Amino acid sequence: MIERAFDLNREHVELLEQVLRVFDQIDDLIDHKSSEEIDHRPEYVAVPPVEDAEAREAVDVRLPRVGEPGAGAREWRKDLDVAKLPGLAPRLRWLDEIDRTLIKTWLKAALQAGEQEGQEFTLPSDPSYRDFSATLE
């Protein structure tokens, strides 16, 4: 029992380290503020659980676990020859500066023909994460 608890604690520590690495990677996108600097009320969206346990289990989302491949799993990386991968077509030239960019998205349903118009918005030449808020709403 103690060994199992130790394994769970080690997994939690590894998961926390992964989350902290992600935060380090996106640190330049985050506005750090103290409690005194925040001038708006917190926004919360309550998501009540489905009452009926069977109905809840029927729609539960299974979260994949990233880790070592299990016994018998095929390791695809050793069979991947990067030299045989096709090049990007067409190759795009590098841009030192990017002007305002019009973004248009299209939605395509799986196994169905045709597309439906999605969102359209313009990104400034020097976008921040706030400029993507339209896509998240």
Secondary structure, DSSP 8 states (H G I E B T S, - for coil): -HHHHHHHHHHHHHHHHHHHHHHHHTGGG-----GGG--S----------SSHHHHHHH-------SS--TT----GGG--GGGS---SS-----SS---EEEEEEE--TT-SS-EEEEEEEE-SS--GGGGHHHH-
